[in-house]
Amino acid sequence: MSNLQINTTQNVYLDYKIVSIGERIVAFLIDGFILYLYLILVQYIGKAIGYIYEDTWTQRGLMSLIFLPAMFYSLIMHSLFNGRTVGKLLLKMRVVRVDGTPVHWSNYLVRWMLRLVDIWLFLGSVGLLSILFSDKRQRLGDAAAGTVVISTKNKTKVSHTILEEVEDTYMPKFTNVTMLTDKDVRLIKDTYRIARDSKDYKTMKALRVKVESILVSDSELYDAQYLETVLKDYNFYTQKL
C-alpha cells in the first residue's frame, strides 16, 4: 500500500494507507453482487406488475422507476455513508479528499459520472490502468474529483497517538479545545493514562485543573470524564477542519 499524509487546517498531520487495486476490485465485486441481487428482485417485481397492468408502456415506466436506484447506487451510497459503499464498508475503506477538506456531494458526482469512462465503456481497463500508474492509486474519477480511496483499518493503536476514537454521531462539548497544541494533547493524554492506570487521582485532579485553566471551562464532569471529553473534542475538531 502507498501512504497518504493529509495536513488539516490545524496543522495536524494524519497518515493514511491508500488501498491496493486488489482491494478496490474486491469491493467493486461485492457491490456488483448486491446489484445483481437487486436486479433479480426487480425481475420478480416486474412479473407482478405484469399481472396488475396489461399496458406495456405502463409496465416499462414502472420498471424503469424501480431500476433507477441501481443506476445511482454508487452516488447514493457514497453520499449517505460518508464515502463508503457496502463493499467499502466491509473492507474498511473510504473516499476522502486529497487536501484533507470534507468531501462534498459534487466530488461524489464527478466520480460517479466518470465511472462511464473508467469502468463501463472500456470494461474497466481505463480505471485499472489509471490506478496502476497513479502515485495515489486514483482512477480518472478520483483525479478529477480530487479524491483518493484510503484504508480505515487501524494498523496502530489509537492509544499510541494523540487521537481518540470518535463516533460519527459524537457531539463535542468544548468548542475551544483547538487552543491546545499537539504537544499539549500528547502530554494531557500520557499524563491522564498514567494517572488512571496507577489510580493517582491527585495527579488527575491537578491535570484537570490545569486544563480547565487553559480552556477557561467550568464543567461538572468528573475528572476522568472531563479529560476524556477534552481529548475526544480535540480529535473531533482537528479531523473535521
Residue pairs with C-beta under 8 A, 6 or more apart in sequence:
1 17
1 18
1 19
1 20
1 151
2 17
2 18
2 135
2 136
2 137
3 15
3 16
3 17
3 18
4 15
4 16
4 17
4 18
4 98
4 136
4 148
4 150
5 13
5 14
5 15
5 16
6 13
6 14
6 16
6 96
6 98
6 99
6 100
7 13
7 14
7 100
8 14
8 100
8 238
8 239
8 241
9 100
9 241
10 178
10 237
10 238
10 241
12 182
12 238
12 239
14 100
14 239
16 96
16 150
16 151
17 150
17 151
17 153
17 155
18 136
18 137
18 148
18 149
18 150
18 151
19 91
19 93
19 137
19 149
19 150
19 151
20 137
21 128
21 131
21 132
21 137
23 91
23 93
23 151
24 93
24 131
24 137
24 149
26 87
26 91
27 85
27 87
27 88
27 90
27 91
27 93
28 87
29 87
30 86
30 87
30 90
30 91
31 73
31 74
31 77
31 85
31 86
31 87
34 73
34 86
34 87
35 70
35 73
38 69
38 70
39 67
39 70
42 63
42 66
42 67
42 70
45 63
45 66
46 59
46 63
46 66
49 59
49 62
49 63
50 59
53 59
53 62
69 76
72 112
73 85
74 85
74 111
74 112
74 115
75 108
75 109
75 112
77 84
77 85
77 86
78 84
78 85
78 95
78 108
78 111
78 112
79 105
79 108
81 89
82 94
82 103
82 168
83 94
83 95
83 96
83 103
83 108
83 147
84 93
84 94
84 95
88 94
88 95
88 149
92 151
92 152
92 153
93 149
93 150
93 151
93 152
94 149
94 150
94 152
95 103
95 107
95 108
95 111
95 142
95 147
95 148
95 149
95 150
96 103
96 147
96 148
96 150
97 103
97 107
97 146
97 147
97 148
98 136
98 146
98 147
98 148
99 146
102 240
103 147
107 145
107 146
107 147
108 145
110 141
110 144
110 145
111 141
111 142
111 144
111 145
111 147
112 141
113 141
114 139
114 140
114 141
114 144
114 145
115 127
115 141
117 126
117 140
118 124
118 126
118 127
118 130
118 139
118 140
118 141
119 126
119 127
126 139
126 140
127 139
127 140
127 141
130 138
130 139
130 140
130 143
131 137
131 138
131 139
134 142
134 143
136 142
136 148
137 148
137 149
138 147
138 148
141 147
142 148
142 149
158 164
158 165
159 193
162 182
162 185
162 186
162 189
162 234
162 235
163 235
163 239
164 228
164 231
164 232
164 234
164 235
166 232
166 235
166 236
166 239
170 232
170 236
172 232
172 233
172 236
172 237
173 219
173 229
173 233
174 215
174 217
174 219
174 229
174 230
174 233
175 233
175 237
176 215
176 216
176 217
177 215
177 230
177 233
177 234
177 237
178 234
178 237
178 238
178 241
179 214
179 215
180 188
180 214
180 215
180 230
180 234
184 214
185 231
185 234
188 207
188 211
188 227
188 230
188 231
189 231
191 203
191 207
192 204
192 207
192 224
192 227
192 228
192 231
194 200
194 203
195 201
195 203
195 204
195 207
196 204
196 224
201 223
204 223
204 224
204 227
205 223
207 223
207 227
208 223
208 226
208 227
211 226
211 227
211 230
212 218
212 219
212 226
215 230
219 226
219 229
221 229
